[in-house]
Amino acid sequence: MASPPGDIELGPTNTYKSKDDSFTYGSSYSMREPEYEQHPPMRIGRFLDTFRRDPNSTFLLSDHDHDSMVARRQHNGSHYYDLHLAALENAHIGLSRSLKGRHLQMIAIGGSIGTGLFVVSGKALNAGGPASLLIAFGIIGAMLYSTCQALGELAVIFPIAGSFSSWATRFLDPSWGFAMGWNYALQWLSVLPLEIIAASLTIGYWNDKLTKAIFVTIFLTTIVLINMFGVKGYGEAEFLFSIIKVIAVIGFILLGIVLNCGGTPDRGYIGGEYWRDPGAFNNGFKGLCSVFVTAAFAFTGTELVGLAAAETANPRKSLPTAIKQVFWRITLFYIVALTLVGLLVPHTDPRLLGGDSKADAKASPFVIAIEEAGIQILPSVMNAVILVAVLSVGNSAVFGSSRTLAALANLNQAPKILGYVDRKGRPLVAILIAGAIGLLAYLADANSQGSVFDWLLALSGLSSVFTWGSICLCHIRFRRAWRHSGRRVEELPFQSQVGVWGSYLGLALNAVVIVAQFWVAAFPIGWKTMSSAEIAQNLFLKWMSAPIIIVFFAVHKFYYRTGYVHIKEMDVDTGRRDWNLPILVAQEKEERQTWPKWKRWYKFIC
């Protein structure tokens, strides 16, 4: 195949060593799995050698003094964004693929269980009441289920670095991909110091006299070291963190059932008493909209399973199982747990608003419910779980930001140095950048740490909602391009269980959340008693992500003059795994015929 005019030669990108069991023969543009050299036990020299650039990484392409680099920048006298070259470079980023199925499953099940569920749900209960809590989390859960199905379909066929921004660049508009990529990177870059500050504040539950800088140093060093062990280090840490969080939630559910049925020493059956008095709803429709925003925050990180697909040994086998388990996490860990919270804690309890931060266990409805039962040790245990959850999110922040920055560099949307991948498949420079920004956590001891906390939270506020909406739209557009290329849906290695209509639903619900966020930000609960300055600050803090995205989109659009990617121009081949689908489907069909009915049903839902 002839090279496109002004493009670099494709030869060097097709010289990767290949693992025969990872793909079948196909297009020269499809993804090949790099084979990493296995070294004997390292000495100092070999250890240092692992930090050198990976020869399989497309970072080396930037070293070529080729006229095409000029052609990419200049097109008819104006700046030009070469979409084909960007997709080709990003398909061969050189990241290690060592995540296993159990890692993905635990990331999917427990990855986003954090302070949004354990602590911030208390303020949501106070704002909207127990009925609003269930309605909002149920609707957002349905939105996330549809979004994750679309995410799974795209991530299995395109397990490429930076998935969300890469898909948006290819299927929507390069400028929108640029905006989504930087939006997602900034979200996690701001979350890292935010979560480390929160972790240091969590320690104050036991001893608030120690300086927070001690714990900031311990937590930041631990998180960076985990990620320096590569994606396997991240996977093993999240596997452990998720197990702890899942056990804690299941334990609370069992305890909550006992307490509600009369398991406390000083009172009997509670039932639905608090739904009658003080009531199921609070602050009417605005209270419900406020809970929408909190629910969206609580589900942040659900999409990380798609980002991890690029570093998974066999995404076609591992990812569908992980995606299906999102439904059970939503149902069991959010809906059931929050139902019990609403039954055990009245929404008028003043302790729900008593926390100093979003990680303050004193405001956790889980801790309040346990304290009301007179159990002495469990509140400390739950606080320890909240600490683990905070560190888990910080760990995910380094992973999410570093992979997105590396992908942006390979998409020619960020400085090339950020795309540096070493011989262990680590985006080394991007990890160090994330760690450096984590130093902002030392502001935890400053008198103005509350303001720092609020502004860091504002940077990550709406980011996930825009990302989720973009995933749904990418899926809709991809299906159209797939059909236009003459292919059938049955040829996809994994199909969304809710199809394109699920993506339309997810996109619509994401838009509803954004509108609700604007309304609640501009006219918050009790806004008539607030000053104009307080309302303006509240609006800016809760709506800050939107203008940032608009600015990124406008600047890239003005500079490169990119256009909307038309269906006939979409590339549905570059970076696609060349699964020998007919053979695999036949083998799987033959295997399913030997399964009992219960196993067929189980495999369909899990």
C-alpha positions as CSV (number, residue, x, y, z in Angstrom):
1,M,0.0,0.0,0.0
2,A,1.4,3.4,-0.9
3,S,2.0,5.9,1.8
4,P,-0.3,8.8,2.0
5,P,1.1,12.0,0.5
6,G,3.3,13.8,3.0
7,D,3.1,11.0,5.6
8,I,6.0,9.2,7.2
9,E,6.9,5.8,5.9
10,L,5.0,3.0,7.6
11,G,7.8,0.5,7.4
12,P,9.4,1.2,10.9
13,T,6.0,0.8,12.6
14,N,5.4,-2.7,11.3
15,T,8.6,-4.3,12.7
16,Y,7.3,-5.4,16.1
17,K,7.9,-8.8,17.4
18,S,4.6,-10.6,17.6
19,K,3.0,-13.1,19.9
20,D,1.3,-15.7,17.7
21,D,-1.5,-16.3,20.2
22,S,-2.5,-12.7,20.5
23,F,-3.7,-12.0,17.0
24,T,-4.2,-13.3,13.5
25,Y,-2.9,-12.0,10.2
26,G,-4.7,-9.0,8.9
27,S,-4.3,-5.4,8.0
28,S,-0.8,-3.8,8.2
29,Y,-2.4,-1.0,10.2
30,S,-3.8,-3.2,12.9
31,M,-2.3,-3.5,16.4
32,R,0.5,-5.8,17.1
33,E,1.4,-6.8,20.6
34,P,5.0,-5.9,21.6
35,E,7.1,-8.7,23.1
36,Y,9.0,-7.5,26.1
37,E,12.4,-9.0,26.7
38,Q,12.6,-11.2,29.8
39,H,15.8,-10.4,31.8
40,P,17.4,-12.6,34.4
41,P,17.6,-11.1,38.0
42,M,18.6,-7.5,37.6
43,R,21.8,-5.9,38.7
44,I,22.3,-2.1,39.0
45,G,23.1,-1.7,35.3
46,R,20.2,-3.7,34.1
47,F,17.9,-1.9,36.6
48,L,18.9,1.4,35.1
49,D,18.6,0.0,31.6
50,T,14.9,-0.5,32.2
51,F,14.4,3.3,32.2
52,R,15.7,3.7,28.7
53,R,13.3,4.2,25.9
54,D,11.4,1.2,24.6
55,P,12.5,0.5,21.0
56,N,8.9,-0.5,20.2
57,S,7.6,2.8,21.3
58,T,6.4,5.3,18.6
59,F,8.3,8.0,20.6
60,L,11.1,7.0,18.3
61,L,9.1,8.3,15.3
62,S,9.6,11.8,16.5
63,D,13.4,11.4,16.0
64,H,13.0,11.0,12.2
65,D,14.0,14.1,10.3
66,H,11.4,13.6,7.7
67,D,9.7,16.2,5.4
68,S,6.4,14.8,6.5
69,M,6.8,16.4,9.9
70,V,6.7,19.7,8.1
71,A,3.8,18.6,6.0
72,R,1.8,17.7,9.1
73,R,2.3,21.2,10.4
74,Q,1.7,23.0,7.2
75,H,-1.0,22.4,4.7
76,N,-1.7,24.9,2.0
77,G,0.0,27.5,4.1
78,S,-1.9,26.8,7.3
79,H,-1.4,24.5,10.2
80,Y,-2.6,20.9,9.5
81,Y,-3.5,18.1,11.8
82,D,-2.7,14.7,10.2
83,L,-5.4,12.4,11.7
84,H,-4.1,9.3,9.9
85,L,-0.6,9.7,11.3
86,A,-1.9,10.4,14.8
87,A,-4.0,7.3,14.8
88,L,-1.1,5.2,13.5
89,E,1.4,6.4,16.1
90,N,-1.1,6.0,19.0
91,A,-1.8,2.4,17.9
92,H,1.8,1.5,18.7
93,I,2.5,3.4,21.9
94,G,4.5,0.5,23.5
95,L,2.7,0.2,26.9
96,S,3.0,-3.1,28.7
97,R,0.1,-5.5,28.4
98,S,0.3,-7.4,31.7
99,L,-3.1,-6.8,33.3
100,K,-5.1,-10.0,33.8
101,G,-8.8,-10.7,34.0
102,R,-8.9,-10.7,37.8
103,H,-7.4,-7.2,37.8
104,L,-9.9,-5.8,35.4
105,Q,-12.8,-7.5,37.3
106,M,-11.8,-5.9,40.6
107,I,-11.2,-2.6,39.0
108,A,-14.7,-2.8,37.5
109,I,-16.4,-4.0,40.7
110,G,-14.6,-1.8,43.3
111,G,-12.7,0.7,41.3
112,S,-15.0,3.7,41.8
113,I,-16.2,2.8,45.3
114,G,-14.8,5.7,47.3
115,T,-15.7,8.8,49.2
116,G,-18.6,9.5,46.9
117,L,-20.4,6.5,48.3
118,F,-18.9,6.5,51.8
119,V,-19.0,10.2,52.7
120,V,-20.5,12.5,50.2
121,S,-23.7,10.4,50.0
122,G,-24.4,11.9,53.4
123,K,-24.8,15.4,52.1
124,A,-26.8,14.0,49.2
125,L,-29.2,12.4,51.8
126,N,-29.5,15.7,53.6
127,A,-30.2,17.6,50.4
128,G,-32.8,15.3,48.8
129,G,-33.9,12.7,51.3
130,P,-33.7,8.9,51.0
131,A,-36.2,8.7,48.1
132,S,-34.2,11.2,46.0
133,L,-31.0,9.3,46.9
134,L,-32.4,6.1,45.4
135,I,-34.0,7.7,42.3
136,A,-30.9,9.7,41.4
137,F,-28.4,6.9,42.0
138,G,-30.7,4.5,40.1
139,I,-31.0,6.8,37.0
140,I,-27.2,7.6,37.0
141,G,-26.6,3.9,37.4
142,A,-28.7,3.2,34.3
143,M,-26.7,5.9,32.5
144,L,-23.4,4.4,33.5
145,Y,-24.5,0.9,32.6
146,S,-25.4,2.1,29.1
147,T,-22.1,4.0,28.9
148,C,-20.0,1.1,30.1
149,Q,-21.6,-1.2,27.5
150,A,-20.6,1.3,24.7
151,L,-17.2,1.6,26.4
152,G,-16.7,-2.2,26.4
153,E,-17.6,-2.5,22.7
154,L,-15.1,0.2,21.7
155,A,-12.4,-0.9,24.1
156,V,-12.4,-4.6,23.0
157,I,-12.0,-3.8,19.3
158,F,-9.8,-0.7,19.8
159,P,-7.7,-1.4,23.0
160,I,-5.5,1.7,22.3
161,A,-3.9,4.1,24.7
162,G,-6.0,7.0,25.9
163,S,-9.1,5.3,24.6
164,F,-11.6,8.2,25.2
165,S,-9.6,11.0,23.6
166,S,-8.4,8.7,20.9
167,W,-11.9,7.7,19.9
168,A,-13.2,11.3,20.1
169,T,-10.3,12.3,17.8
170,R,-11.0,9.6,15.3
171,F,-14.9,9.5,15.3
172,L,-16.0,13.0,16.2
173,D,-13.5,15.9,15.7
174,P,-9.7,16.1,16.5
175,S,-10.4,19.3,18.4
176,W,-13.0,17.6,20.5
177,G,-10.6,14.7,21.1
178,F,-7.9,17.3,22.2
179,A,-10.4,18.9,24.6
180,M,-11.6,15.6,26.0
181,G,-8.0,14.3,26.4
182,W,-6.8,17.4,28.3
183,N,-10.0,17.6,30.3
184,Y,-9.6,14.0,31.4
185,A,-5.9,14.4,32.2
186,L,-6.5,17.6,34.2
187,Q,-9.3,15.8,36.1
188,W,-7.0,13.1,37.4
189,L,-4.0,15.5,37.8
190,S,-6.1,17.6,40.2
191,V,-7.6,14.6,41.9
192,L,-4.2,13.3,43.0
193,P,-3.3,16.2,45.4
194,L,-7.0,16.4,46.3
195,E,-7.1,12.7,47.5
196,I,-3.8,12.9,49.3
197,I,-5.0,16.0,51.2
198,A,-8.2,14.0,52.0
199,A,-6.2,11.0,53.2
200,S,-4.1,13.2,55.5
201,L,-7.4,14.7,56.9
202,T,-8.8,11.2,57.4
203,I,-5.9,10.5,59.8
204,G,-7.3,13.3,61.9
205,Y,-10.1,11.0,63.0
206,W,-7.6,9.3,65.3
207,N,-5.1,12.1,65.9
208,D,-5.5,15.6,64.7
209,K,-2.4,17.0,66.4
210,L,0.2,15.6,64.0
211,T,1.3,17.7,61.1
212,K,-0.3,16.6,57.9
213,A,2.9,16.9,55.9
214,I,4.1,13.6,57.4
215,F,1.2,11.7,56.0
216,V,1.3,13.6,52.7
217,T,4.9,12.4,52.2
218,I,4.0,8.8,53.1
219,F,0.9,8.7,50.9
220,L,2.4,10.5,47.8
221,T,5.6,8.4,47.9
222,T,3.5,5.2,48.2
223,I,1.3,6.0,45.3
224,V,4.2,7.0,43.0
225,L,6.1,3.9,43.9
226,I,3.1,1.7,43.2
227,N,2.9,3.2,39.7
228,M,6.6,2.9,39.2
229,F,6.1,-0.9,39.3
230,G,4.2,-0.5,36.1
231,V,0.7,-1.4,35.2
232,K,1.0,-4.7,37.1
233,G,1.8,-2.8,40.2
234,Y,-1.3,-0.6,39.7
235,G,-3.4,-3.7,39.0
236,E,-2.3,-5.6,42.1
237,A,-2.8,-2.6,44.3
238,E,-6.3,-2.0,43.0
239,F,-7.0,-5.6,43.3
240,L,-6.2,-5.4,47.0
241,F,-7.9,-2.1,47.6
242,S,-11.0,-3.2,45.8
243,I,-11.3,-6.4,47.9
244,I,-11.1,-4.3,51.1
245,K,-13.8,-1.9,49.8
246,V,-16.1,-4.7,48.6
247,I,-15.8,-6.6,51.9
248,A,-16.6,-3.4,53.8
249,V,-19.7,-2.7,51.8
250,I,-21.0,-6.2,52.0
251,G,-20.3,-6.2,55.7
252,F,-22.2,-2.9,56.1
253,I,-25.2,-4.3,54.1
254,L,-25.4,-7.4,56.4
255,L,-25.0,-5.2,59.5
256,G,-27.6,-2.7,58.2
257,I,-30.2,-5.4,57.7
258,V,-29.6,-6.6,61.3
259,L,-29.8,-3.1,62.7
260,N,-33.0,-2.2,60.8
261,C,-34.7,-5.4,61.9
262,G,-34.1,-4.6,65.5
263,G,-30.5,-5.7,66.2
264,T,-29.6,-2.7,68.5
265,P,-29.7,-3.1,72.3
266,D,-31.8,0.1,73.0
267,R,-34.5,0.0,70.4
268,G,-36.4,-2.5,68.2
269,Y,-37.6,-2.6,64.6
270,I,-36.9,0.6,62.6
271,G,-38.3,-0.4,59.1
272,G,-39.3,2.6,57.1
273,E,-39.8,5.0,60.0
274,Y,-37.5,7.7,58.7
275,W,-39.2,7.6,55.3
276,R,-42.4,8.8,57.1
277,D,-40.8,11.1,59.6
278,P,-38.9,13.3,58.6
279,G,-40.0,12.1,55.1
280,A,-38.8,10.5,51.9
281,F,-38.0,13.8,50.1
282,N,-36.3,17.1,51.0
283,N,-36.1,20.4,49.1
284,G,-38.4,19.1,46.3
285,F,-37.2,18.8,42.7
286,K,-34.1,20.9,43.4
287,G,-33.1,18.4,46.1
288,L,-33.3,15.6,43.6
289,C,-31.2,17.5,41.0
290,S,-28.6,18.1,43.7
291,V,-28.4,14.4,44.3
292,F,-27.9,13.8,40.6
293,V,-24.7,15.7,40.7
294,T,-23.5,13.9,43.8
295,A,-24.4,10.5,42.2
296,A,-22.3,11.4,39.1
297,F,-19.4,12.2,41.3
298,A,-19.7,8.9,43.2
299,F,-19.5,6.9,40.0
300,T,-16.3,8.8,38.8
301,G,-13.6,6.3,37.8
302,T,-16.0,3.7,36.3
303,E,-14.6,4.4,32.9
304,L,-11.0,3.4,34.0
305,V,-11.7,-0.2,33.0
306,G,-11.7,1.0,29.4
307,L,-8.5,2.9,29.8
308,A,-6.9,-0.2,31.2
309,A,-7.9,-2.3,28.2
310,A,-4.8,-1.0,26.3
311,E,-2.6,-2.7,28.9
312,T,-4.6,-6.0,29.2
313,A,-3.2,-9.2,27.9
314,N,-6.4,-10.4,26.4
315,P,-9.1,-7.7,26.4
316,R,-11.6,-9.7,24.3
317,K,-11.8,-12.3,27.1
318,S,-11.3,-10.1,30.2
319,L,-13.1,-6.9,29.3
320,P,-16.7,-8.2,28.6
321,T,-16.8,-10.0,31.9
322,A,-15.6,-6.9,33.7
323,I,-18.1,-4.6,31.9
324,K,-21.0,-6.9,32.7
325,Q,-20.1,-6.8,36.4
326,V,-20.6,-3.0,36.5
327,F,-24.4,-3.8,36.7
328,W,-23.9,-5.8,39.9
329,R,-21.7,-3.2,41.4
330,I,-24.3,-0.5,40.8
331,T,-27.2,-2.7,42.1
332,L,-25.5,-4.2,45.1
333,F,-22.9,-1.7,46.3
334,Y,-24.8,1.5,45.6
335,I,-28.6,0.9,45.5
336,V,-28.7,-1.7,48.3
337,A,-26.2,0.1,50.5
338,L,-27.9,3.5,50.1
339,T,-31.3,2.0,50.7
340,L,-30.1,0.8,54.1
341,V,-28.5,4.2,54.7
342,G,-31.8,5.9,54.1
343,L,-33.5,3.5,56.5
344,L,-31.0,3.9,59.3
345,V,-30.2,7.7,59.2
346,P,-32.8,10.5,59.0
347,H,-32.0,13.1,56.5
348,T,-32.3,15.8,59.2
349,D,-29.4,14.4,61.2
350,P,-27.0,17.4,61.7
351,R,-23.9,15.2,61.6
352,L,-24.5,14.7,57.8
353,L,-23.2,18.3,57.3
354,G,-20.6,18.2,60.0
355,G,-17.6,17.1,57.9
356,D,-14.7,19.4,57.2
357,S,-13.9,17.7,53.9
358,K,-15.3,15.1,51.5
359,A,-13.3,12.4,53.3
360,D,-14.3,13.3,56.8
361,A,-15.7,10.2,58.4
362,K,-17.7,12.2,60.9
363,A,-20.1,13.1,58.1
364,S,-20.3,9.5,56.7
365,P,-23.8,8.1,56.9
366,F,-22.2,4.7,57.2
367,V,-20.3,5.8,60.3
368,I,-23.3,7.6,61.7
369,A,-25.5,4.5,61.4
370,I,-22.9,2.4,63.2
371,E,-22.5,5.0,66.0
372,E,-26.3,5.1,66.5
373,A,-26.2,1.4,67.1
374,G,-23.6,1.9,69.9
375,I,-20.9,-0.2,68.3
376,Q,-17.5,1.2,69.5
377,I,-14.9,-0.3,67.2
378,L,-16.6,-0.3,63.8
379,P,-16.5,3.5,63.2
380,S,-12.7,3.3,63.3
381,V,-12.8,0.3,61.0
382,M,-15.0,2.2,58.5
383,N,-12.7,5.2,58.7
384,A,-9.8,2.9,57.8
385,V,-11.8,1.7,54.8
386,I,-12.4,5.4,53.8
387,L,-8.6,5.9,54.0
388,V,-8.1,2.9,51.7
389,A,-10.7,4.2,49.3
390,V,-9.0,7.6,49.2
391,L,-5.6,6.0,48.5
392,S,-7.2,3.9,45.8
393,V,-8.5,6.9,44.0
394,G,-5.1,8.6,44.3
395,N,-3.5,5.5,42.8
396,S,-6.0,5.6,39.9
397,A,-5.3,9.3,39.5
398,V,-1.7,8.6,38.6
399,F,-2.6,5.8,36.3
400,G,-5.4,7.7,34.5
401,S,-3.5,10.9,34.1
402,S,-0.2,9.3,32.9
403,R,-1.8,7.1,30.3
404,T,-3.9,10.0,29.0
405,L,-0.9,12.3,28.7
406,A,1.1,9.6,26.9
407,A,-1.7,9.1,24.5
408,L,-2.1,12.8,23.9
409,A,1.6,13.0,23.0
410,N,1.2,10.1,20.5
411,L,-1.8,11.8,19.0
412,N,0.3,14.9,18.5
413,Q,-1.9,16.8,21.0
414,A,0.7,17.3,23.7
415,P,4.6,17.7,23.9
416,K,6.3,14.6,22.5
417,I,8.3,14.1,25.7
418,L,5.1,13.0,27.5
419,G,5.0,10.0,25.2
420,Y,8.3,8.6,26.6
421,V,7.7,4.9,27.4
422,D,10.5,2.9,28.9
423,R,11.5,-0.7,28.4
424,K,9.1,-1.9,31.1
425,G,6.2,-0.2,29.3
426,R,5.8,2.7,31.8
427,P,5.0,6.2,30.5
428,L,7.8,7.4,32.7
429,V,7.7,11.2,32.1
430,A,3.9,11.3,32.4
431,I,4.1,9.5,35.8
432,L,6.8,11.9,37.0
433,I,4.6,14.9,35.9
434,A,1.7,13.5,37.9
435,G,3.9,12.9,40.9
436,A,5.2,16.5,40.7
437,I,1.7,18.0,40.7
438,G,0.9,15.8,43.6
439,L,3.3,18.0,45.6
440,L,0.4,20.5,45.8
441,A,-0.9,18.2,48.6
442,Y,1.6,19.8,51.0
443,L,-0.8,22.7,51.1
444,A,-2.8,20.5,53.5
445,D,-1.1,22.3,56.4
446,A,-1.8,25.8,55.0
447,N,-4.5,28.0,56.6
448,S,-6.2,28.2,53.2
449,Q,-6.3,24.4,52.6
450,G,-10.1,24.6,52.5
451,S,-10.0,26.9,49.5
452,V,-7.3,24.8,47.8
453,F,-9.5,21.7,48.3
454,D,-12.5,23.5,46.7
455,W,-10.6,24.6,43.6
456,L,-9.0,21.2,43.1
457,L,-12.5,19.7,43.4
458,A,-13.9,22.2,40.9
459,L,-11.3,21.1,38.2
460,S,-12.6,17.6,38.4
461,G,-16.3,18.4,38.9
462,L,-18.0,17.9,35.6
463,S,-15.1,16.2,33.8
464,S,-16.4,12.7,34.0
465,V,-19.9,13.6,32.8
466,F,-18.4,15.1,29.6
467,T,-16.2,12.0,29.2
468,W,-19.2,9.7,29.5
469,G,-21.3,11.6,27.1
470,S,-18.4,11.6,24.6
471,I,-18.0,7.8,24.9
472,C,-21.7,7.3,24.1
473,L,-21.5,9.7,21.0
474,C,-18.3,7.9,19.8
475,H,-20.1,4.6,20.0
476,I,-23.1,5.9,18.0
477,R,-20.8,7.3,15.3
478,F,-18.6,4.2,15.2
479,R,-21.6,2.0,14.6
480,R,-22.5,4.2,11.6
481,A,-19.0,4.0,10.2
482,W,-18.8,0.3,10.8
483,R,-22.0,-0.2,8.8
484,H,-20.8,2.2,6.1
485,S,-17.6,0.2,5.6
486,G,-19.8,-2.8,4.7
487,R,-19.4,-4.8,7.9
488,R,-22.0,-6.4,10.1
489,V,-22.6,-5.9,13.8
490,E,-22.1,-9.7,14.2
491,E,-18.4,-9.2,13.2
492,L,-17.7,-7.2,16.3
493,P,-15.7,-9.2,19.0
494,F,-18.0,-7.8,21.7
495,Q,-21.4,-6.1,21.3
496,S,-23.1,-3.7,23.7
497,Q,-26.0,-5.5,25.3
498,V,-28.1,-2.4,25.1
499,G,-27.0,-1.5,21.5
500,V,-26.9,1.9,20.0
501,W,-30.2,2.9,21.7
502,G,-28.5,2.4,25.0
503,S,-25.8,4.9,23.9
504,Y,-28.6,7.4,22.9
505,L,-30.1,7.0,26.4
506,G,-26.7,7.4,28.0
507,L,-26.0,10.5,26.0
508,A,-29.4,12.0,26.9
509,L,-29.0,11.3,30.6
510,N,-25.5,12.9,30.6
511,A,-27.0,16.0,29.1
512,V,-29.6,16.0,31.8
513,V,-27.0,15.9,34.5
514,I,-25.1,18.8,32.9
515,V,-28.2,20.9,32.8
516,A,-29.1,19.9,36.4
517,Q,-25.6,20.9,37.5
518,F,-25.9,24.3,35.9
519,W,-29.3,24.9,37.5
520,V,-28.2,23.8,41.0
521,A,-25.0,25.8,40.6
522,A,-26.7,29.0,39.5
523,F,-29.6,28.6,42.0
524,P,-28.4,26.5,44.9
525,I,-30.6,25.3,47.7
526,G,-31.1,28.4,49.9
527,W,-29.9,30.8,47.2
528,K,-32.3,33.6,48.3
529,T,-30.3,34.0,51.5
530,M,-26.9,34.0,49.8
531,S,-25.0,37.1,48.6
532,S,-24.3,37.6,44.9
533,A,-20.6,36.9,45.5
534,E,-21.4,33.6,47.1
535,I,-23.7,32.5,44.3
536,A,-21.1,33.5,41.7
537,Q,-18.4,31.6,43.5
538,N,-20.7,28.5,43.8
539,L,-21.5,28.7,40.1
540,F,-17.9,28.9,39.1
541,L,-16.7,26.1,41.4
542,K,-19.4,23.7,40.2
543,W,-19.3,24.7,36.5
544,M,-15.5,25.3,36.1
545,S,-14.9,22.2,33.9
546,A,-17.3,23.4,31.1
547,P,-15.4,26.7,30.2
548,I,-12.1,24.8,30.4
549,I,-13.3,22.3,27.8
550,I,-14.7,25.1,25.6
551,V,-11.3,26.9,25.7
552,F,-9.3,23.8,24.8
553,F,-11.7,23.0,21.9
554,A,-11.7,26.5,20.6
555,V,-7.9,27.0,20.7
556,H,-7.2,23.7,18.9
557,K,-10.0,24.4,16.4
558,F,-8.6,27.9,15.7
559,Y,-5.0,26.6,15.3
560,Y,-5.6,23.6,13.2
561,R,-8.9,24.4,11.5
562,T,-10.0,20.8,12.0
563,G,-13.4,19.7,10.7
564,Y,-16.1,17.3,11.8
565,V,-15.0,13.8,10.8
566,H,-17.5,12.5,8.2
567,I,-18.7,8.9,8.3
568,K,-17.0,8.0,5.0
569,E,-13.7,9.4,6.3
570,M,-13.6,7.5,9.6
571,D,-10.8,5.0,10.1
572,V,-12.2,1.8,11.6
573,D,-9.0,-0.3,11.1
574,T,-6.0,1.4,12.6
575,G,-5.3,0.0,16.1
576,R,-7.9,-2.7,15.8
577,R,-7.0,-6.1,17.1
578,D,-7.1,-8.6,14.3
579,W,-9.2,-11.3,16.1
580,N,-9.8,-14.4,14.0
581,L,-13.4,-14.0,15.0
582,P,-15.2,-16.7,12.9
583,I,-12.9,-19.4,14.4
584,L,-13.2,-18.0,17.9
585,V,-17.0,-17.7,17.7
586,A,-17.3,-21.3,16.5
587,Q,-15.1,-22.6,19.3
588,E,-17.0,-20.6,21.9
589,K,-20.4,-21.8,20.5
590,E,-19.2,-25.4,20.7
591,E,-18.1,-24.9,24.3
592,R,-21.4,-23.2,25.3
593,Q,-23.3,-26.2,24.1
594,T,-21.7,-28.3,26.8
595,W,-22.7,-25.8,29.6
596,P,-25.6,-26.4,31.9
597,K,-28.5,-23.9,31.8
598,W,-27.4,-22.1,35.0
599,K,-23.9,-21.5,33.6
600,R,-25.3,-20.1,30.4
601,W,-27.5,-17.7,32.4
602,Y,-24.6,-16.8,34.6
603,K,-22.3,-16.1,31.7
604,F,-24.9,-13.9,30.1
605,I,-25.1,-11.6,33.1
606,C,-21.6,-11.9,34.3
